[in-house]
Amino acid sequence: MLVPFLIMLREGIEAALIVGIIASYLRQTGRGEWMPAVWIGVFLAAALALFVGGGLEMVSAEFPQKQQELFEGVVGLVAVGILSSMVFWMRKVARSIKHSLHMSLDAALAGSKNQTYALIAMVFFAVAREGLETVFFLLAVFQQSEGPGAPLGALLGLIIAIAVGFAIYSGSMRLNLSLFFRWTGLFILVVAAGILANSVQALHEAGIWNHLQTVVFDFSATLPMDGPTGSVLAGMFGYQDAPTISTLSVYVIYLVVALVLFFMPSAPVVSLPTRPAHPHPSSATNE
């Protein structure tokens, strides 16, 4: 329950931050009349994420056992790739995301034709990225979890993310976003390592990967995966009570490489000079 809660909370706050930056900029520049287009883009992105997630879940339910294992392995690999790119992308652009969104917004509203559609498309693609990332992650988690805990955790994370996003936008709450994304990013990398190990195991059960299957150690008698502690560790970190060489190797190698890159000092972002946009009649208000 904790893993989907934290992921949905992070992704929800990230999406709310994007929408909040756009809404604040529109309000500050006297263009609040464009907010309905923003909400249309948000709702379309949410609908796409729900459609993709529901469709994949329904299709996978019809697969025979081996195809289900293959589907679980593929979804897990996709989720690891998306989660990793999400963490490092946010680490790279966290300081410049506000400026980038402002520039994209000005570009969408610069022309005299199809401004509404341009703004809807901009918001749609920005929010849909977060939604689709979340869909693939939750699919991987739901397939490796049993019971209602994971869906309830995701729903609770979404509700709190919406509340936090609204509080940040209204100015009633201040959140150290840099610290928040840093710690949740670190947690996501550990979770992704577990998903990767479970995906390799799923590919083995599907008959795709049959190498390095020697069991390294067996804790099934002292710390079984179906026990209280083992199930928590399995759900949070991908714990296996009898890992093979292949599953343990990918877990350790991924985690070491990811953590080294995560803690490596980021290169300074060089801002290129841009031509000033044509002033909007009602955009003389300073930020």
N, C-alpha and C positions, 0 to 999 in steps of 0.2 A: 504493500500500500504506500510506503514511504517513497519508493522510487518513482512511480507514476505521478504522485503528488508533487514532488520536487521538480520533475521535468515539466509537468503542465504549468506549475507556478512560474518557472523560469521562462518558458515559451510564451505563456500568457502575458507576463510582465514585459517581455521583449516586444510582443505585438502591440500591447497597450502603450508602450513607450513610443513606438513608431506613430501610432494614431494620435497620441497626445502631442507629439512634436508638430505633426501636420495641422492638427486643430488649433494649437496655440499660435502657430505662424499665420494661419488664416485669420484668426481673431486679431492678432497684433497688426496685421497689414490691412485691416478693414475689409476683408473678403469672407466674412462669416457666412454669406449667402451660399457659399460652395459646400457647406457641411453636409447637406443631404447627399451630394455625390460621394463624399468620403464614406458615409455610412452604407451606401449602396455597394461600394467596393469592398468594405469589411464583410458585409453579409454574403456577398457572392463568394468571397474567399473562404468563409466559414462553411458555406454550402458545398463548395468543391471538396474541402477536406473531409467533411462528413460523407459525401458521396463516394470518394475514393476509398476511405476507410471501411465503410459499410460494404461496398462492392467487393473489395479484396477479402473481407471476412466471410462473406456469403459464398464466394467462389471457392475459397480454400476448404470450406466445410464439406464440399462435394468430392474432394479428392480422396483416393484410396490412401492407406497408411503411408506407403513409401513416398507418394507424391506430397502428402502433407508434411512429412519430414523434410523433403526437398524444398517445399515452399517456406517452411519455417527457417531453414538454413539461409535461403536467398534473402528473405525479408530481414533476417538478422544481420547479414553482411551489408545490405543497403542501409539499415539503421545505423550500423557502426560508422559507415562512411559519412552519412548525413550528420550524425552527432559530432564526429570529429571535426568536420568542416565547419559546423555551426560554432563550436567552441573557439576554434582558431580564427574564424571570420569575425566574431564579435570581439575577440581580443585585439584584432588588428584595427577594426573600424570604430571601436567604442568612442574614441575621442572625436571622430570626424563625422559620425552618423547624422548629427543634427544639421551640420552644414550641407552634407550631401542631400538630405531630404529637402532642405530649403531650396537648393539648386534645382532638384528634380521637380519640385512643386512650381517654381517660377517658370521652368521650361514647359510644364504641362499647361499652364495658364497664359503663356506668352502669345500664342496665336489667336486669331480672331474666329477660327472655325473649330468645331468639335472640342471645345475646351472641357465640356462636361465629360465626354467619353475619355479624353486624355487623363483627367483627374481620377475617374473611376478605375481606369486601367492601372494607373500608377499605384493607387492604394491597394487594388486587388493583388497585384504581383508582389507588393511588399508584405502584405499580410498572408497571402497564400503560401509564401515560402515558409513562414513559421508554422502554418497549419499542416502542410504536407510533411515537414520535418517531424512534427509531433505525431502524425498518423503512423508513420513507419516505425517510430520508436515504440508507440503504444501497442502496435500489432506485435512487435517482437516480445514485449513484456507480457502481454495478455496470453500469447501462445506458450510462454514458459511459466505461467502462474495459474493457479486454480482458485475458484471461489470468487466472490464479489469484491474482494479487497482492492484489487487493482483498478477496476472501473470506478469504485467509490473514491479512491485516492485521487484519480485523475479529475473527477468531477469537483472534488473539494479544492484541488489546486487551481482549477479554472475559475471557480467562484471567488477565491481569495485574490487571484491575479486581476480579475475584473475590478474588485473593490480597491486593490492597491493602485491600479492604473487610474481609476477615477479620482482617488485621493491625491495622487501625484499631480494630475492635471488640474485639480481644483486648488492646489497649493496647500492643502491641509496636512500633507504628509511629505517628509523629506526622506529619501532612501539613498544610501550610498551605493549607487548602481555599479560603480567600478568594483567595490568589494563584493557585492552580491553576485555579479557575473563571474568574478574570479573564483569564489568558493564553490558556486554551483557548477562552474566549468570543470573544476578539479574533480568534483563528485561524478560528473557525467563521464569523464574519461575512465574512471574506475568501473563504472557501470558498463561502459562500452566494451571494456576488456572482458567482462563476464559474458556479455552478449556474443562477442566474437568466439569465445571458447565454446559456448553452447551451440553456436551456429556450425562450428566444425564438427561437434558431436552429432548434430542433426544431419549433416551431410554424410557422416559415416553410417548412420542408421538408414539413410536413403540409398546407401550403396555407392555413393559417389566418391567418397574419400575413405580409403582403407589402409593408409600407411601410418606407421608410428603409433600403433594401437596398444603397445605395452603399457600396463598400468604402473604408474610411478609409485603411488602409495594408496593404501586403502583404509579410510577412516569410517567406513560404513558401520562398524561395530561401536565406535566411540562417539562419532558425530555424524549420524545418518542425515541425508538430505531431507527425509520425510519427518524428522524430529522437529521440535519447536525451534531450537537454535539453528539447526541446519537449514530449515526452510526459510528462516529470516535471512541467513547469509546467502542462500541460493537466490532468493528474490532480489536482494540488494546488490550483491557483488558477483553473482554467477558461480557460487561455490559448488564444487563437485566433490563428493566423498571418495571417489575412486577415479581421479583424472588420469588420462593417458598422456603419453609423451607429446602427442600433437596438440591436445587441448591445453595442457599446461604451458607448452612452449609458446603458443600464439598469445596466451594470456600475458605471460611475462614479457615477451618481446614487444607486444603492442604497448603495454603499460609503461615500460622503460622508455621506449622511443617517444611516446606521447608526453610523458612527464618531462623529459629533457626539453622537448620543443616548447612545452607549456611554460616552463620556468626560464627559458632562454630570454634574455633581454630583447624586447622588440625594437626594430629599427625605427628611428624617428620618421614621421610622416612629413614629406615635403609638399607644401601646398603650392600649386602653380597659380600664377596670377590669372585672373579671369576678367573678361570685359564686363563692366557694370551693365546690369539689365536696364531696359527702359523703365523709368519710374511709372508705377501705377498711380492713377489719380488719387486714390485713397490710401496709398501705402507710404505716406510720408512719416508715419509714426515710427519712432525708433524702437528697437528691441529693448 
